[in-house]
């Protein structure tokens, strides 16, 4: 059998995760003096009944459990599949580790092959096939289990889980704090027109002026904002937010935006369109501020709050009146029934929440019957309206070796580590690369102040690491990456990634079987709407215009890597047809999924929850996470999810305080 380069790359990173990561965590735990994971020690016993059972301890669930347990008379149980945060997740610079294949604290969902996008991508696990002559390929195959790559069955045979193509690998946090514990930490609220748009779709109370107080309530801004945006920020809230000044190269990116006529803005301020002078990150005191650390840890000692991690809810239980009466969960190999006196709140994320609803009998009735799931409530919108921001990889500019300023090199130096241990400052206290974001209007038409593209500047090229890490992090085919970028491997420079903020393409999540252990069938239908391709082409043109400004071209000596993508070489270089082809080949998920349990009114056939986030047609059940967003916000979604949870906590308190 011949093993291809993509497989070998995945095996290598899996071995790194299995062999090196535990040692790194042990070392970090010893030297950083972190708050002990025993803060989240599972309860000595579970009550038979709680007032509220929150399913999922991620970005939303941790907030909800903290806020609901403020009411001392309410018993609250939070159930999370993953463990407490490991030490590496607290160090901002180590957030790069979470993109490695084999990183253990992630859910990995794989889409079906995409017909219109991700053509140069490879997935990970799809089918199981028997490998012949395994003793030659892996002489120790029967002794070692490679996560996500090798499966050993009871008959001691070794199987390879092959890599599928044109599939997106969708990551989400399998840890307390969820994706807030493993994401890139950018704090982006979106645009006020996002929330006004939600309200216009029949969701009163979700307009911008209504949700702004919840952003302010949760925020603990570590810097002093400019006077014009001071009223939009909060201090003293649970969530640490730090605005980080740009480095010399990203300062030129901001200047390039100004040269194209964009204003320097605070994206949380009056208007989002423009180039921030400083990006904001969920970092406080040099450490990641996840919802587990910011919201849940201070509440963990409350006697009325039980945090049960490393446990999985397998079903929501209903009575004959379609009221959610509790959950069925698995913990330490045992099945446990837990009753909910008031409500079950589902916060398992844009993929986990619709999946659990379907398994519990809430969804399209015909689909449920096909999988022999007892129908509790016919709700055709469960799992529909699923969508994601789409980013374009590979746009690269090369600069002379002397023009890079003081951008940090990777790996970090011993001095960086000792400085961070002593002061929680320096290179390890910020994201792992020189990154900067901007929000622009690339296509004509529509509201001129509602950006349609997010520009992500990264102060390294797509080829700077010689094709070792970058293709694996973005699931790009290793052969195609080497063929295209090989001649500039190791070259210094930067890349710009246009990100589609308002996709019109819509996908779905459906059951593969009625077994929770079988991942759902996920189809994002990326770029199935032609307008999405056209907007991304306009985004590429704007990125090229930025690269052609004097701030980047003259001051840095930046030269665009204009080698034609081989798969698109037949198209006229620089034409819309060429860039459309490029978009379809070099597109990628940006891991900002939402919409699969859509919030809407009675006239919307795909609405799953109402404006108070109550699941339609049943009682005692709400959904609170990114899945309720009618459409995803104009930026990274974590801050918006935290806002949704803050507002949901108030809605629940208003209902039950009476």
C-alpha positions, -999 to +999 in steps of 0.1 A: +000+000+000+012+035-008+006+062+018+001+097+003+016+129+017-017+142+031-020+110+052+016+111+064+012+148+073-019+139+094-001+110+111+028+133+120+006+159+136-014+133+154+018+118+168+028+153+179-005+158+197-003+124+214+034+126+223+044+162+228+012+180+239+008+162+272+044+171+282+038+207+272+007+209+293+025+194+323+052+220+320+028+249+316+007+238+345+038+237+367+053+271+357+022+293+350+005+287+384-029+285+367-062+282+386-066+245+393-090+224+373-104+213+406-124+245+405-146+224+382-146+192+403-177+173+393-204+173+421-202+145+446-237+135+436-264+147+412-298+158+423-326+139+407-341+173+397-327+208+389-346+239+381-325+243+349-304+219+330-280+237+305-267+213+278-233+224+266-207+244+286-194+264+257-195+301+249-232+304+256-237+277+281-210+289+305-226+324+305-261+310+311-251+287+340-233+316+356-261+341+352-289+317+362-271+305+393-271+341+405-306+333+417-297+314+449-330+296+450-326+280+416-306+248+412-287+248+379-269+218+363-244+225+334-234+194+314-204+196+291-189+168+270-153+181+273-129+186+303-118+218+320-094+240+300-059+225+296-030+249+303-020+256+267-054+272+260-047+300+284-016+312+265-027+334+236+003+326+214-005+288+217-039+292+201-021+281+169-020+246+184-057+242+182-056+241+144-033+211+143-048+178+132-052+156+163-056+183+188-077+165+214-101+192+227-120+197+195-151+183+179-143+176+142-173+175+119-167+169+083-190+181+056-200+161+026-179+169-005-188+204-016-198+207-053-190+243-058-161+251-034-131+239-015-118+221-046-082+221-033-092+209+002-089+175+018-111+164+047-102+138+073-125+109+083-152+095+060-152+058+054-135+028+070-116+005+048-094-025+056-057-020+051-039-051+038-003-058+049-006-035+079+025-050+095+046-034+067+028+000+069+026+002+107+044-026+124+030-013+157-005-007+143-022-031+168-006-013+197-012+024+190-044+041+182-040+072+161-068+096+168-091+102+138-068+082+115-065+046+127-094+025+141-087-008+158-117-031+160-124-059+185-110-084+161-076-066+164-076-056+127-062-022+117-082+002+096-073+035+079-098+062+079-091+078+045-090+115+036-119+127+015-116+157-009-135+189-012-148+186+023-146+212+051-134+201+086-155+220+110-139+225+144-155+235+177-143+234+213-147+201+232-138+217+265-154+239+291-158+273+275-163+256+241-149+276+212-141+306+234-114+284+249-098+274+215-106+302+190-085+330+176-098+353+204-109+382+181-136+403+198-159+414+171-195+424+178-206+426+142-226+455+127-256+472+141-274+465+109-271+428+117-292+431+148-317+455+132-320+430+104-328+402+130-355+424+145-370+432+110-375+395+104-400+394+132-378+392+163-387+421+187-361+430+213-331+420+191-324+453+174-291+470+180-302+494+207-318+465+226-287+442+225-260+469+229-264+469+268-256+432+269-223+437+250-215+464+275-226+443+305-203+414+297-172+435+287-142+444+308-121+465+284-085+468+296-078+499+275-093+533+275-114+537+243-114+568+222-139+594+233-163+589+204-168+552+212-166+553+250-203+549+255-202+516+235-178+499+259-180+483+293-156+479+322-158+456+351-178+429+333-167+392+334-151+391+299-116+405+296-111+424+263-077+440+253-071+462+223-036+453+210-016+479+190-005+469+155+030+458+147+050+477+121+038+457+091+001+457+101+004+494+107+011+497+070-020+476+064-040+502+083-023+530+063-031+512+031-068+513+040-066+550+047-050+555+013-080+538-003-103+562+016-113+541+046-115+557+081-097+544+111-124+532+134-132+513+166-153+484+152-174+483+184-180+520+181-206+540+161-197+524+127-179+492+119-169+500+083-132+508+081-098+498+095-093+496+133-061+510+146-062+483+172-078+449+171-096+437+202-090+402+216-105+383+246-073+386+265-068+399+300-035+401+319-018+382+291-041+353+294-071+341+273-104+352+287-127+323+278-163+321+291-153+292+313-126+313+330-145+346+329-181+336+338-181+300+351-150+299+373-162+327+396-196+310+399-183+274+404-183+276+442-220+285+444-238+256+462-267+259+437-246+253+406-233+219+396-208+217+367-207+182+353-179+180+327-168+150+307-205+139+304-227+138+273-264+145+270-278+119+246-315+129+246-339+155+257-369+138+274-405+150+269-437+142+287-470+135+269-478+172+268-446+178+248-429+195+278-391+190+281-390+172+315-353+165+316-323+149+299-307+115+295-269+117+299-239+094+299-212+099+326-184+074+335-201+047+315-235+051+332-268+064+319-284+089+341-318+106+340-319+142+353-352+161+356-357+198+349-384+215+370-385+246+349-365+244+316-339+226+296-316+250+278-298+237+247-264+254+241-245+227+221-236+250+191-247+254+155-241+217+148-247+201+182-280+217+190-299+207+159-284+173+160-296+167+196-331+181+187-334+157+158-323+127+180-349+138+206-377+138+181-379+175+172-375+182+135-389+173+101-412+144+108-406+125+076-368+126+081-372+115+117-394+085+107-368+075+081-344+070+110-370+054+133-369+084+157-402+089+176-416+123+165-423+147+193-429+178+172-427+184+135-404+214+130-391+215+094-365+242+101-343+221+125-309+218+108-319+240+079-306+275+071-271+264+081-244+288+068-209+300+074-185+328+066-163+318+037-126+328+034-102+328+005-067+314+011-034+319-007-033+356-016+004+363-009+028+392-011+066+388-008+087+415+008+125+419+010+140+403+041+150+437+056+114+452+054+097+431+081+103+454+111+101+435+144+075+409+135+080+379+158+097+348+145+084+313+151+092+294+171+095+317+201+128+322+220+136+311+255+136+348+264+100+350+252+090+322+275+109+334+306+095+369+301+059+356+298+063+334+329+076+363+349+053+391+337+025+376+315+036+400+288+055+400+255+052+379+224+033+350+240+007+374+255-007+382+220-020+361+191+005+339+174+011+360+143+009+397+134-029+397+125-052+426+118-088+429+105-108+454+086-143+456+074-149+469+038-176+473+012-164+455-019-195+451-040-218+478-053-254+481-041-270+477-007-263+498+024-229+515+019-221+513+056-228+475+059-196+457+051-198+426+029-161+416+033-138+412+063-102+416+054-078+395+075-042+406+073-017+380+085+020+390+088+034+357+073+030+343+038+012+312+029+045+296+021+067+309+049+067+277+069+077+256+038+043+240+036+047+222+070+019+237+091-002+260+070-017+234+046-025+211+075-042+239+095-064+248+066-069+212+052-053+220+019-040+193-003-003+190+004+007+182-032-012+211-047+002+235-021+038+224-029+032+226-066+018+262-064+038+278-036+070+257-038+091+283-055+085+308-027+087+284+003+104+302+031+099+337+016+090+365+040+059+386+035+022+387+043-011+374+032-046+389+030-077+368+033-111+382+021-139+367+041-175+367+029-197+382+057-232+377+043-234+344+024-266+337+005-258+300+002-276+278+027-269+243+038-283+217+062-276+193+089-295+159+089-292+126+107-269+099+096-285+075+120-303+077+153-271+070+172-255+100+188-221+086+181-227+088+144-218+123+132-246+141+114-246+147+077-235+183+072-237+201+039-228+238+040-235+241+002-206+266+001-208+290-029-239+274-043-253+309-047-235+328-076-237+361-057-213+347-031-187+340-057-191+375-072-187+392-038-156+372-031-141+382-065-148+418-056-131+412-023-100+398-040-099+429-062-100+451-032-072+430-015-051+435-046-058+473-045-046+473-009-015+455-019-009+481-046-010+511-023+022+530-016+020+519+020+025+483+011+040+483-024+065+512-019+071+514+018+075+476+023+085+467-012+056+441-013+052+422-046+021+401-052+028+364-059+009+364-092+017+329-104-015+315-119-032+288-099-026+257-121-062+246-120-073+280-133-044+287-158-067+283-188-086+314-178-073+349-187-051+360-159-068+386-137-102+382-153-134+376-133-134+341-148-099+334-134-107+348-099-140+330-098-121+298-105-096+307-078-124+313-053-139+279-059-105+262-055-090+282-026-122+287-005-123+276+031-145+275+061-140+304+086-157+283+114-185+308+120-215+286+116-250+296+125-287+296+116-295+259+121-322+266+148-333+299+133-351+325+154-383+338+136-420+344+139-450+323+130-449+333+093-414+318+088-416+281+079-380+275+089-382+292+124-373+268+152-374+293+181-394+324+188-379+358+198-377+346+234-356+316+221-383+290+231-386+260+208-418+262+188-445+236+195-431+223+228-426+238+262-398+240+288-371+241+261-350+269+247-320+270+223-293+296+231-262+296+209-252+306+173-278+283+158-306+308+166-291+335+145-313+342+115-281+351+097-245+353+111-231+386+121-206+407+102-175+394+119-162+367+143-193+354+161-181+346+196-189+380+211-224+379+195-230+344+210-220+357+245-245+386+240-272+361+230-266+342+262-266+373+283-300+384+269-314+348+271-305+347+308-325+379+314-355+365+294-354+333+315-352+353+347-381+375+336-402+344+330-395+326+363-390+354+388-428+359+387 
